Amino acid sequence: MKILIKNGRVIDPASNFDEVCDIAIAAGRIVSIANTPPGFTPSKVMDASGCIVAPGLVDLAVRLREPGYEHEGMLESEMAAAVAGGVTSVVCPPDTDPVLDEPGLVEMLKFRAEKLHQARVFPLGALTRGLHGEILTEMVELTEAGCVGFSQAEIPLANTQVQQRALLYAATYGYTVWLRPQELHLGGGVAASGALATRLGLSGVPVAAETIALHTIFELMKVTGASVHICRLSSAAGVELVRQAKAQKLPVTCDISINSLHLTDNDIGYFDSRMRLNPPLRQQRDRDALRAGLADGTIDALVSDHTPVDEDGKTLPFAEAEAGATGLELLLGLSLKWAQESGVGLARGFGVITSEPARVLGASLGTLQASVGQLVEGGIADVCVFDAQDAWTVTDEALRSQGKHTPFSGYELPGRVRWTIAAGQVAFESRPRAH
């Protein structure tokens, strides 16, 4: 299929390109940017006047809920949600049922996703068998099956020796280990420790649960030489520790979720179970530090932490409700909202959801490394075209995800997606707004 995107403002954070021009696409790749070849005859022309043309978004934390949790999300529904939000590449954690600890399971998931011709799926393999924290998985075989890294998802490792062995194994082959920093015995609460949790009578998760885990991870990185990606940082103290680790040249990257970027524990209000999240929402000083860390590059990427939860999982008392929220379709709008409020500019606002998460994935992308999260001639055509001035309201009806529960229900967000192109095919198209 030949596509010509005309008159859009093309922004590519990876190359600092920002110019009103045309993009020509053919055979799944970008043929030209700015200079359409003579004789190029498109089968589809997209008039992107007044719109921004950007790389397809890269989301490093997306639970597709399949296999095992189809009552909360199907591959079809969540992939449709991805492209509706402009997301063309997703990383999924291994905490499916069964757990992604066998090559056959990874290959099956990738095969099913590829048949949908929507977003590209990059699975994380389980770090330990069954995520039980005892026996290491066969990382080499899982990588050959398509895994881009290894993770314990939300299940902390109780045994530091196992963690050290895992990092040594990963370092030997140049793999990256993805860890959410949480100390097992301190991280069992349902809200962030503080005045609000005390007043509501909710069990708390202290900042120390994060910082103790970070100290352990960084010390083990020093002795093993392993590369680690820190998932869903949540505290001001955590940001400072990552900043120090990067100053020491440790091979560490990190991300934060849209929830922690915009919300605080006060948003729990009167036991609003939509705010039951992992990691828990912390105080305003933590949120401010996270926003500053994302702006200055201490934090590399912004993620949706998409975890669809069904009605039965949320209509429970706060402490019993299932943690998680739908976020895929909100990633673009909440990144733009942060960029506007923080004054960091569009390049950084897009960079944390395109080129920076692609850089986190790095060599694990293989032959896709020069294409994902950026617009480059000859590269695979993953493109998001959106109207930054067209705001939309988050409602159940507006969301394509099977999970409708989100802390941002009722919010008005900037950036309505007009087209999403995945590998040169139109994966999503919306009607233009009425003038």
C-alpha positions, 0 to 999 in steps of 0.5 A: 500500500502506498500512502502519502501524508500531506501538510502535517507538522512532522516531529521526530524527537530522535533526530530533532526534526520539526518541519511541515512537510509530506511523508511518502510510504510504500511497501511498509517503509518510509520512502521519503520525508519532505521530498516526495519522489517523482512519479510516486502515486499513492493509493491513499492520501491523508491530509494532515493539515493542522495535525502533528505527524509523529513516530508510532508510540512505544509503550514499555508496560502493557498487560494484554491479559491473554493468555489466562485473564480473558475476562479482563481483556482479549488480545483483539480488544487491547491491540485495538486500544493500542492503535486507537491511542497511536501506540504501535509497539508494546512491551508485555510483562510475563505475568500471564497464565500460564507465565511466559517462562517457556519458548512455545508460549512466547512464540504463540503470543507473538504469532497471535499478535502478528496475525492482527496486523496492529501493534507490534508486541515485544514480550518480557520473559519470566526471570524465574520459573513460574515467577516463583523466585527460585529457579532461573528460566532458560534466558537464551531459549526465551530470547531466541523465541522473541523475548526482549528482556526478563522480569518478575513483573509485580512479584519481588524476589525474596532471595538476593542470591537468586537475584544475583545469579539472575543478573550474572546470567543476564550479564553473560549474554548481554540481556537486560533485566526489568525490575520493579523495586519493591522490598517483599516484606515492606511492599504488601500494603494497598496505599502509600504510607502517610497521613492519608493512609493512616486516616483512611485505615489503609495498610501502607507501603513506605518509600523504604520499600522502594529505596531498599530494593533500589540499593540492593539492585544497584549493589548487585549491578556493580558486582555483576555488570548487568544492565537493569531497567527500573520499572514504575519508579514512584518516589522522590527518594527513588528518583535521587537514587537513580540519578546517583546511579546514572552519575556513577555510569551504571547501565540503568534506565527507568520509567514511570507510569502516567498515574504517578506522573499526574496523581497523588494519594489525595486522589484516592478521596473516599476510597475510590477503587479506580485509584487502587494501583501498583505502585501506590500513588504517593504524596505531591512532593513525590509526584513533583520529583517524578515530573522533574526527573522525567523532564531532566532525563533522569527518568527515561520513559513514560508508560501507560502501565495498562492493566485492564480490570473488570467490573468484579475486580474494582467494585469492591472495598478499596483494600480488596479491589484489584490493582490496575487501570486502563491506560493505553489510549491515554498515554499520548494525551497525558504525555501532551498534558505533562509537556504543556504543564511542565513547559518541556516542549513537544520534542521531550513530550514525544520523546518519552513515549517514542525514541526514549523507550525505543532506546531502552529496548536498544539492541534487543530490537534486532533489525528493528532498532533503527525504525522503532520510535523514530521516523527515518527514510528506509525505516518501517512505517510506524506513524501516529497522526494526531490533532494536538488541538482537538481535546477529547473526554475520557469516557467508557464509550471512548475507550476500546479497551475491554477494561473501562476503569481508569483514574482519569475518567472524565478528564479532558485530554489533548491530542485526538488520534486521526490515523495510526499506521503500523508497518505501512498499513492503516491500523486506525482511522477516526473521523475529523472533528466538526468545525 
